[in-house]
Amino acid sequence: MGVEVTRDGEVLEVTIDRPKANAIDAATSQELSTIFESFMNDTNLRVAILTGSGSKFFSAGWDLVAANEGEAFESDYGVGGFGGICELKFRPKPIIAAVNGMAVGGGFEIALAADFIVAADHATFFLPEATLGLIADNATIRLPKILPPSIAREMLISGRRMLATEAQSWGIVNEVTSADDLLPAARQLAQRICQSAPLSVTAVLDLMRSLESVASNDAMKVLRNNDSYRAAIDSLDANEGTLAFAEKRKPNWQGR
């Protein structure tokens, strides 16, 4: 047990399977880093879904048992950082977090690092780090970009819990489903993404990250000079998309 991987056409499914709480130690994180780095480089895959085994925990975050045995807070977690994606720099393809239960500490940070979150209606999100004398470093960067500052501070400092429905109301979660419908909903979202042109998806992801800290007056200039943007609008797929629309058929994407 550790990490399970399955492929279904263009979709990769990754399941953290570490009973009882799907906590992640350095070895598991390194394994996830290898998996997601390979996914990003695999031309036959378009979307990844990340979930946890069981129905109680998506992930309890950092494995405190490993910590008590000497594993450092700043261990080598692999090229993608903690959980394989929190610091993964090469991100041309989307990752969907299918949150099947509690996303605690680093588990919440992993979900935040994904591009989309689909959550079961019993899922809960919280960050207990400050109550343990630690800091949820990745969440301290990401959460204030989504939540109002007062709510972000409350979660980061007090460990306040947020249910899936509230997380959806704040824009953290894309969709809330029943537990039974969680993976079908994530797979359906993955298939919808696969209907879009690969280069367009890559360009949108790249541009959103590139433009995060760019002033509005400069944004269009940065956008038009972005390599991913140019690759998408100058591609054969750009012509194919408009032609398919005119011919009332599905486009045949080539990724070039």
KELORO-966291 format. One record per residue (C-alpha): residue in three letters; x, y, z. Coordinates in steps of 0.5 Angstrom, whole numbers, plus 500, padded with zeros to 3 digits. Layout:
N
ALAXYZ...
//
This chain:
256
MET500500500GLY502507499VAL500510492GLU496507487VAL496509480THR491507474ARG490510467ASP483510463GLY485513456GLU487520457VAL486520464LEU491518470GLU488517477VAL492517483THR490514490ILE493515496ASP493509500ARG496509507PRO491507512LYS489510517ALA489517515ASN493517508ALA498521512ILE504522507ASP511521509ALA518523505ALA518517501THR510517499SER511524497GLN517523493GLU513517490LEU508522488SER513527485THR515522480ILE508520478PHE506527477GLU513529473SER512523469PHE504525468MET506532466ASN511529461ASP507523458THR504526451ASN498520452LEU495523458ARG491530459VAL488530466ALA490527473ILE485526478LEU488525485THR484522491GLY485518498SER483511499GLY477510504SER471515506LYS474518512PHE481522510PHE483525503SER489526507ALA491528514GLY498531511TRP504530514ASP506523517LEU507525524VAL509518526ALA514519521ALA516526524ASN516523531GLU521518528GLY526523526GLU523525519ALA524533519PHE519538517GLU523540511SER525533508ASP526532501TYR519531498GLY521530491VAL521535485GLY514537486GLY515538494PHE510536499GLY505531496GLY508531489ILE504537487CYS505543492GLU512546488LEU511542482LYS514547477PHE512544470ARG505544470PRO502544463LYS496539465PRO491540470ILE490536476ILE483535479ALA483533487ALA477529489VAL477530496ASN473524499GLY474526507MET478530511ALA483534508VAL488536514GLY494540514GLY498538508GLY492534505PHE489541505GLU495544502ILE495538496ALA488540495LEU489547494ALA495546489ALA491542485ASP487546479PHE480543481ILE477541487VAL471536487ALA469534494ALA464529497ASP459533502HIS462530508ALA469533506THR472538511PHE478542510PHE482545516LEU490547518PRO492545525GLU499547524ALA499553528THR496549534LEU502544533GLY507550533LEU508549526ILE506553520ALA502551514ASP507554509ASN504553502ALA497554505THR499561507ILE501563500ARG495560497LEU489561501PRO489569502LYS489569494ILE482565495LEU479567501PRO478574505PRO484576509SER480575516ILE477568514ALA484566511ARG487568518GLU482564522MET484558518LEU491559518ILE492561526SER486558529GLY485551526ARG478553524ARG474547520MET471549514LEU465544511ALA465542503THR459547502GLU462553505ALA469551501GLN464551495SER461558497TRP468561498GLY470558491ILE475553494VAL471547491ASN468547484GLU463542486VAL460538492THR457531491SER455525495ALA460520497ASP458515491ASP458521486LEU465523488LEU469520483PRO464519477ALA464527478ALA471528478ARG472523472GLN466527468LEU470534469ALA476530467GLN472528460ARG470535459ILE477538460CYS479533455GLN474536450SER478542449ALA484543445PRO491541449LEU495547447SER489551449VAL489548456THR496549457ALA496556455VAL490558460LEU494554466ASP501558464LEU497565463MET493564469ARG500563473SER504568469LEU499574470GLU498573478SER502578480VAL502583473ALA499589473SER492590469ASN496595464ASP501590463ALA497584462MET495584455LYS503585453VAL505579457LEU500575455ARG501576447ASN508575448ASN507568452ASP510562449SER504558451TYR499563448ARG503563442ALA503556441ALA496555442ILE493561437ASP498559432SER497551432LEU494547427ASP489545433ALA486553432ASN484552425GLU481545427GLY477548432THR474553428LEU473548422ALA470543426PHE465548429ALA463550422GLU462543419LYS458541426ARG463536428LYS467534434PRO474537433ASN480532432TRP485535437GLN493533435GLY496538440ARG500542435
//
